[in-house]
Amino acid sequence: GGATDQSPSSSIMARLRFAAVVAAAYLSSTGVVSAWNKQSSPVFIVPRGGATDYASLCESVKCQIVEKASQSIEDMRRMIMDEGQTAPEFGAKADAICNQALEEFAQNAPDAGDDALAAATYDRKLEELEAALDAPLQVLYLRQLAIVREKALQSYRASSRSSESSDYEAMLQADSMFQREAEEATREGSDWDYATERSYLQSVMNDMAQTSKKLIDVQMKSANQQSTAMQYLQQQQQMIQQLQMQLYGQSSPWNVGLAYRIPDTNFNLQGSYQQGRGNFQLSCVPDEYAPLLGPNGFTNGVGPGNLGLSLNLSI
């Protein structure tokens, strides 16, 4: 008879209070409440036994950073691959892209805390991030080295053609230009190396220098042979002149020639005097140009009797 009846509303409130206490105890045990109450930037909290979830979070951050950095890499790829031009300060730009990506990963990746397994995962993802950016940049680096090598070869060809510099000086200038631009394109602190391309450039220039030297030797031999042949012909000509002097005496330096066609006939008279010898010739040759000159030939001739005069002097 001393018992008191509880109303339905009081019973419901008691049950709600019990559920709230249980929920608060669970959240406090998992650490969610302490993380939520922090006033700093959000921090990823790794649940106990959640190494796989931590790796997934790091992979997500890595993919976002790679996608962002790919935009800068694409601009340089378009210049080097598509346009065939060298990107100025390529090494410094590549180093800046990698360093910025590593800094963003360190800022946005979840904290590993004291978990050794999570710390190993963090280091592995950091290395994967750098490798993912270094691989396409190194491809562009090798392509840029090929472009610089061709520019150095063109410079060597242009310098070797000029008479002001020798092949050795042209090779030094081309090699110095390649080394300077290759150093500028190399990323600091990486395993990028241009020794192979430089060795190939030097080998090509040496081959070109040897080929040019052989060509010059052939040209010099050909010029010497021509000079020897000319000297032999001059000696033979001098011997012929000496024989002519012995047979005919001292020849005269005068050479005289005379030609006359008898009007209205086909007879042509020719006379010449050359090297002390005279020659007279009578020929009967039709005048093919008579119809063009009219019935009486030249109406106004040069000199008396329509005679022509030709004078040749050899000194």
C-alpha positions as CSV (number, residue, x, y, z in Angstrom):
1,G,0.0,0.0,0.0
2,G,3.1,2.3,0.4
3,A,4.3,2.0,-3.2
4,T,4.0,5.0,-5.5
5,D,3.1,4.7,-9.2
6,Q,5.5,6.3,-11.7
7,S,4.1,8.1,-14.7
8,P,5.0,7.1,-18.3
9,S,6.8,10.4,-18.9
10,S,9.2,9.9,-16.0
11,S,10.0,6.4,-17.2
12,I,10.9,7.7,-20.6
13,M,13.2,10.4,-19.3
14,A,15.0,7.9,-17.1
15,R,15.7,5.7,-20.2
16,L,17.1,8.7,-22.2
17,R,19.4,9.7,-19.4
18,F,20.8,6.1,-19.2
19,A,21.4,6.1,-23.0
20,A,23.2,9.4,-22.9
21,V,25.5,8.2,-20.2
22,V,26.4,5.0,-22.2
23,A,27.0,7.1,-25.4
24,A,29.3,9.5,-23.6
25,A,31.3,6.7,-22.1
26,Y,31.8,5.1,-25.5
27,L,32.8,8.3,-27.3
28,S,35.3,9.1,-24.5
29,S,36.8,5.6,-24.7
30,T,37.4,5.9,-28.5
31,G,39.0,9.4,-28.3
32,V,36.5,11.0,-30.7
33,V,35.4,13.6,-28.1
34,S,38.9,14.8,-27.4
35,A,39.6,15.2,-31.1
36,W,36.4,17.0,-31.8
37,N,37.0,19.5,-29.0
38,K,40.4,20.6,-30.3
39,Q,40.3,24.2,-31.6
40,S,43.1,23.7,-34.2
41,S,42.8,22.5,-37.8
42,P,41.1,19.1,-38.2
43,V,43.4,16.1,-37.5
44,F,42.8,12.6,-38.8
45,I,42.5,10.2,-35.9
46,V,43.5,6.6,-36.7
47,P,41.2,4.1,-35.0
48,R,42.8,1.3,-33.1
49,G,43.7,-1.4,-35.5
50,G,43.1,0.8,-38.6
51,A,46.4,0.7,-40.4
52,T,44.6,0.1,-43.7
53,D,42.4,3.1,-43.2
54,Y,45.5,5.3,-42.6
55,A,47.2,4.1,-45.8
56,S,44.0,4.9,-47.7
57,L,43.9,8.4,-46.3
58,C,47.6,9.0,-47.2
59,E,46.9,7.6,-50.7
60,S,44.0,10.0,-51.1
61,V,46.1,13.0,-50.1
62,K,48.9,11.8,-52.5
63,C,46.6,11.5,-55.5
64,Q,45.2,15.0,-54.9
65,I,48.7,16.5,-54.8
66,V,49.9,14.6,-57.9
67,E,46.8,15.8,-59.8
68,K,47.5,19.4,-58.8
69,A,51.2,19.2,-59.8
70,S,50.4,17.6,-63.1
71,Q,49.0,20.9,-64.4
72,S,52.5,22.5,-64.1
73,I,54.2,19.5,-65.6
74,E,51.7,19.6,-68.6
75,D,52.7,23.2,-69.4
76,M,56.4,22.2,-69.7
77,R,55.5,19.0,-71.6
78,R,53.7,21.0,-74.2
79,M,56.6,23.4,-74.7
80,I,59.3,20.6,-74.9
81,M,57.4,17.7,-76.6
82,D,55.0,19.5,-78.8
83,E,56.8,22.7,-79.7
84,G,60.3,21.3,-79.6
85,Q,61.7,24.1,-77.5
86,T,63.7,24.1,-74.3
87,A,62.0,25.2,-71.1
88,P,64.1,27.9,-69.4
89,E,65.4,27.0,-65.9
90,F,63.8,23.5,-66.2
91,G,65.8,22.1,-63.2
92,A,64.7,24.9,-60.8
93,K,61.1,24.6,-61.9
94,A,61.1,20.8,-61.5
95,D,62.7,21.1,-58.0
96,A,60.1,23.6,-57.0
97,I,57.3,21.3,-58.1
98,C,58.6,18.4,-56.1
99,N,59.4,20.4,-53.0
100,Q,56.0,22.1,-53.0
101,A,54.3,18.7,-53.3
102,L,56.3,17.2,-50.4
103,E,55.4,20.2,-48.2
104,E,51.7,19.9,-49.1
105,F,51.8,16.2,-48.2
106,A,53.4,16.9,-44.9
107,Q,50.7,19.5,-44.1
108,N,47.7,17.5,-45.2
109,A,48.6,13.9,-44.5
110,P,47.2,12.4,-41.2
111,D,49.4,12.3,-38.2
112,A,51.0,8.9,-37.6
113,G,51.5,9.6,-33.9
114,D,53.5,7.0,-32.0
115,D,52.3,4.1,-34.3
116,A,55.4,2.6,-35.9
117,L,53.4,0.9,-38.7
118,A,51.7,4.2,-39.5
119,A,55.0,6.0,-39.6
120,A,56.4,3.5,-42.0
121,T,53.3,3.9,-44.2
122,Y,53.8,7.7,-44.1
123,D,57.4,7.4,-45.3
124,R,56.5,5.0,-48.1
125,K,53.7,7.3,-49.4
126,L,56.1,10.2,-49.3
127,E,58.6,8.3,-51.4
128,E,55.9,7.2,-53.8
129,L,54.8,10.9,-54.2
130,E,58.3,12.0,-55.1
131,A,58.7,9.1,-57.6
132,A,55.3,9.8,-59.2
133,L,56.4,13.4,-59.9
134,D,60.1,12.7,-60.7
135,A,59.3,10.1,-63.4
136,P,57.5,12.4,-65.9
137,L,59.9,15.2,-65.1
138,Q,62.9,13.0,-65.9
139,V,61.3,12.1,-69.3
140,L,61.0,15.8,-70.1
141,Y,64.6,16.3,-68.9
142,L,66.0,13.7,-71.3
143,R,64.0,15.2,-74.2
144,Q,65.3,18.6,-73.3
145,L,68.9,17.3,-73.3
146,A,68.3,15.9,-76.8
147,I,67.2,19.4,-78.0
148,V,70.2,21.0,-76.4
149,R,72.5,18.5,-78.0
150,E,71.1,19.3,-81.5
151,K,71.6,23.0,-80.8
152,A,75.2,22.3,-79.8
153,L,75.8,20.3,-83.0
154,Q,74.4,23.2,-85.1
155,S,76.7,25.6,-83.3
156,Y,79.7,23.4,-84.0
157,R,78.8,23.1,-87.7
158,A,78.4,26.8,-88.0
159,S,81.7,27.5,-86.2
160,S,83.7,24.9,-88.0
161,R,82.7,26.4,-91.4
162,S,84.1,29.8,-90.6
163,S,87.8,30.3,-91.2
164,E,88.2,32.3,-88.0
165,S,88.0,29.2,-85.6
166,S,89.5,25.7,-85.9
167,D,87.6,22.5,-85.3
168,Y,89.1,22.2,-81.8
169,E,87.8,25.6,-80.8
170,A,84.4,24.9,-82.3
171,M,84.2,21.7,-80.3
172,L,85.1,23.4,-77.1
173,Q,82.5,26.1,-77.7
174,A,79.7,23.6,-78.5
175,D,80.6,21.4,-75.5
176,S,80.7,24.4,-73.1
177,M,77.2,25.5,-74.4
178,F,75.8,22.0,-73.9
179,Q,77.2,21.7,-70.4
180,R,75.9,25.1,-69.3
181,E,72.3,24.4,-70.5
182,A,72.4,20.9,-69.2
183,E,73.4,22.1,-65.7
184,E,70.5,24.5,-65.8
185,A,68.1,21.8,-66.7
186,T,69.3,19.3,-64.0
187,R,67.3,19.1,-60.8
188,E,69.4,19.5,-57.7
189,G,69.5,16.6,-55.3
190,S,68.3,14.1,-57.9
191,D,69.9,11.2,-59.8
192,W,69.6,13.0,-63.1
193,D,72.7,12.9,-65.1
194,Y,73.7,14.2,-68.6
195,A,77.1,12.4,-68.9
196,T,75.7,10.0,-71.5
197,E,74.3,12.8,-73.7
198,R,77.5,14.8,-73.4
199,S,79.7,11.8,-74.3
200,Y,77.5,11.1,-77.4
201,L,77.8,14.8,-78.4
202,Q,81.6,14.7,-78.2
203,S,81.7,11.4,-80.2
204,V,79.6,12.9,-83.0
205,M,81.7,16.0,-83.1
206,N,84.9,13.9,-83.3
207,D,83.5,11.9,-86.2
208,M,82.5,15.0,-88.0
209,A,86.0,16.5,-87.5
210,Q,87.7,13.4,-88.8
211,T,85.4,13.3,-91.8
212,S,86.1,17.0,-92.5
213,K,89.8,16.4,-92.1
214,K,89.7,13.5,-94.6
215,L,87.8,15.7,-97.1
216,I,90.4,18.5,-96.7
217,D,93.2,16.0,-97.3
218,V,91.5,14.7,-100.5
219,Q,91.0,18.2,-101.7
220,M,94.6,19.1,-101.1
221,K,95.8,16.0,-102.9
222,S,93.6,16.8,-105.8
223,A,94.9,20.4,-105.9
224,N,98.5,19.1,-105.8
225,Q,97.8,16.7,-108.7
226,Q,96.2,19.5,-110.7
227,S,99.2,21.8,-110.0
228,T,101.6,19.0,-111.1
229,A,99.6,18.5,-114.3
230,M,99.7,22.2,-115.1
231,Q,103.4,22.3,-114.5
232,Y,103.9,19.4,-116.8
233,L,101.9,21.0,-119.5
234,Q,103.8,24.3,-119.2
235,Q,107.1,22.4,-119.5
236,Q,105.8,20.7,-122.6
237,Q,104.7,24.0,-124.1
238,Q,108.1,25.5,-123.3
239,M,109.8,22.6,-125.0
240,I,107.6,23.0,-128.1
241,Q,108.4,26.7,-128.3
242,Q,112.1,26.0,-128.0
243,L,111.9,23.4,-130.9
244,Q,110.0,25.9,-133.0
245,M,112.7,28.5,-132.4
246,Q,115.4,26.1,-133.4
247,L,113.6,25.2,-136.6
248,Y,112.2,28.5,-137.6
249,G,114.3,31.0,-135.7
250,Q,113.0,33.7,-133.5
251,S,109.2,34.0,-134.0
252,S,107.5,37.3,-134.3
253,P,104.9,38.4,-131.7
254,W,102.6,39.6,-134.5
255,N,99.7,37.6,-135.7
256,V,97.9,39.0,-138.9
257,G,94.9,37.6,-140.7
258,L,93.2,38.8,-143.9
259,A,90.0,37.7,-145.6
260,Y,88.4,39.0,-148.8
261,R,85.5,37.8,-150.9
262,I,85.4,38.7,-154.6
263,P,82.1,40.6,-155.2
264,D,79.4,38.6,-157.0
265,T,81.4,35.4,-156.8
266,N,81.8,32.5,-154.5
267,F,85.6,32.9,-154.2
268,N,87.0,33.8,-150.8
269,L,90.6,34.7,-150.2
270,Q,92.2,34.2,-146.8
271,G,95.7,35.1,-145.6
272,S,97.4,34.8,-142.2
273,Y,100.8,35.4,-140.6
274,Q,101.4,33.7,-137.3
275,Q,104.7,32.9,-135.4
276,G,106.8,33.9,-138.3
277,R,104.9,31.8,-140.8
278,G,102.6,32.9,-143.5
279,N,99.6,31.1,-144.9
280,F,97.4,31.8,-148.0
281,Q,94.1,30.1,-148.8
282,L,91.6,30.3,-151.7
283,S,88.2,28.8,-151.2
284,C,85.0,28.6,-153.2
285,V,82.2,28.9,-150.6
286,P,78.7,30.3,-151.4
287,D,77.8,33.4,-149.4
288,E,74.9,32.3,-147.3
289,Y,74.2,35.9,-146.1
290,A,74.1,37.5,-149.6
291,P,70.3,37.7,-149.6
292,L,70.3,39.5,-146.3
293,L,72.9,42.1,-147.5
294,G,71.1,43.1,-150.7
295,P,72.3,42.9,-154.3
296,N,75.4,45.0,-153.9
297,G,76.5,43.8,-150.4
298,F,77.4,46.5,-148.0
299,T,76.4,49.9,-149.3
300,N,78.6,51.7,-146.8
301,G,81.6,49.7,-145.8
302,V,84.1,50.3,-143.0
303,G,87.3,51.4,-144.6
304,P,88.2,51.3,-148.3
305,G,87.1,48.3,-150.3
306,N,84.8,47.0,-147.6
307,L,87.8,45.5,-145.8
308,G,87.4,44.3,-142.2
309,L,90.2,44.6,-139.6
310,S,90.7,42.5,-136.5
311,L,93.5,43.2,-134.0
312,N,94.5,40.7,-131.3
313,L,97.4,41.4,-128.9
314,S,98.8,38.7,-126.6
315,I,101.1,39.9,-123.9
